[in-house]
Amino acid sequence: MYKLHGIADWGSQVVHMALAEMGVPFSFSTVDWQAGGLKTADFLALNPFGRVPVLETPNGPIFETAAILLYLSEKHGKLAPAAGAADRGAFLTWLTLVTNSVHPDAMTLLHPERSGGEAMSEPVADAAHARLQDHLAQLEKVAASGVWWLSPDHPSILSLHLLMLMRWIKAFP
């Protein structure tokens, strides 16, 4: 059985959703970040960068959201096109965009002070917002093309990741 280490409503949320959607048994271990839980020796042994999520597997821990999601989709044959499928390359392209661009821009929009301090918060947030609008417009075009992995009727690790990010953007000022 897997053990997911995370914090409610942080990046571990998408892994939690993927595991639940796959029907895979797992336990959830809440990391108390306010008490320094991300910097304990035990946690750093799982992820030397002190971030969540971390998934303990029979083959050892995996960290980084995309790595965990790809591992699970390949291991369980669910929520992503299989290796060799005609749409696998396109899927990986858009998953990588979401992981490497949309996710960081969402975090920048929510916490613009981290990039340039309080004085630069507004222009930093505005730039992140503009990038997000562009990326999301492109993703809308891909979804409109009818690919199953961006369909509301068939969840994928990509659509679940987007769902989490959109929830953050809508939920937080």
N, C-alpha and C positions, 0 to 999 in steps of 0.2 A: 504494500500500500504506500502511496505517496504521502509526503508530509509537506505542506505548503506553509512557508514562513512569510508572514506579511503583516500589513497594517490595513485595517478596514478603510476602504475608499481611497487607497493609494494604488500604485501600479499592480499590486498583487490581485486587484479586483478582476482584471481580465483573465488571469490564469484561473482564478476561482470559478468564473463563469464558464470558461472552456472545459474545465474538469467536470463541472456539473452538467453541462450540455452533452458531454461525451458519456455521462453516466459512469464515470470512473471513481471508485472509492478513494477518498483521501481524508487526511485530517488537516486542520488549520491551526497553526501556532501563531498567536498574536505576538508581535514584537513590540515591546513597550519602548518606543523611541524617546519618549519624554524622560524616561529613567535611564537612558543611555544604552538601551538594548541593541542598537545597531553597532555599537562599538565594543561589545563584550568579546572576549577571546573565543567563546563558543560560536558566536554568530560570525565573527571574522574568519573562523575556520571554514565556514560554509561559503561566505562571499567576502573576499579580502577587501572589497571596496565599501562594505558596510551599507548595502542598499537592499531593498526588497523589490521584487519577490526573489525567493530562493525556493526551489523545489528539490526536496530530497527524494532520490530515486533509488532503486536497487543497485544502480551502477554508480552512485555518488551524487553529490549536489550539482544542480544546474542553476546558474543565475543569468540575468538579462532576460527581459520579458520575451523578446522575439525568439531567443534560443529555446526557452521553455515551451513556448507555443508551438514552434516547429517540431521540437522533440515529441510533444504530446500528439500532434496531428499525424506524425509519421508512425509513432509507436502504436497508435490506436486506429489509424486509417480513417480518421474523421476530421471534419471541419477545414479541410484544405484539399486542393487537387493533388492527386497522387503523383509521385515522381514518374515522369514519362507522359503524363497527361498533356494534351495539347495546350491547355490554358495554364499550366504550371508556371511558365516563365512570366506571363503577364501577372499572375497572382503574386509571385515573389517580388516583382517590380513594385507593385502597389503596396504590398506589405512592408517592404523596405522603406518606401516613401513615408508611410504612416509612422513607422518606428523611428526613422532618422530625421524627419522633417516635421510632420504634423504633431507628434507627441512633444518634441522639444519646444515647438512654437506655442502649443497649448500651455505648457509650463511657463514659458516666458510671458504669455498673455496674463496668466494668473499671478505671476510673481515677477513683474518687470523690474522691480528694485534689485533683484539678484544680478542682473546684467550690467547695470550702470549706476546703481545707487538711486536714492529717492529722487534726486534732481533730474534724472534721465528717465524716470518711470513712464511718463506719458509718451515721449517719442519711441521708446523701446516697445511699449505695448501697442502703439499704432503700427509700427513696422511688423510686429508679430501678427497682428490682426490682418494686415494686408496679405501677408504670406499665407495665412490660414484660409482666407477667402479664396485665393488663387488655387491652393491645393484642394480645397473642398469642392470648388467648381469643377475641377478636373475629375475628381472622384465621382461627382454626380454624373458626369458624362459617361464614365465607365459603367456606373450602375445602370444608367439608362440603356446601355447596350445589351443588357439582359444577362450578364454573367451571374452565375448562381451564387458566387462567393461575396457578392454585394447585394443580394436579394434579401428583403425583409422576411421572406418565407423560409430561407435556408441559411442559418447562421454559419459563419466561418470564423476562424481565428482573426481574420482581417476585420470583418464586420463587428465582432465583439470588441476588438481594440478600439475601433472608431466609436462604438457605442459608449465605452467608458470615457473617452476623451470628450465627446459631445456632452455627456452628463456633467463632467467637470466644468466645461465652459458655460453651460446653462446654469449650473447650481451655484457657482461662486461669482461674486461681483468682479 
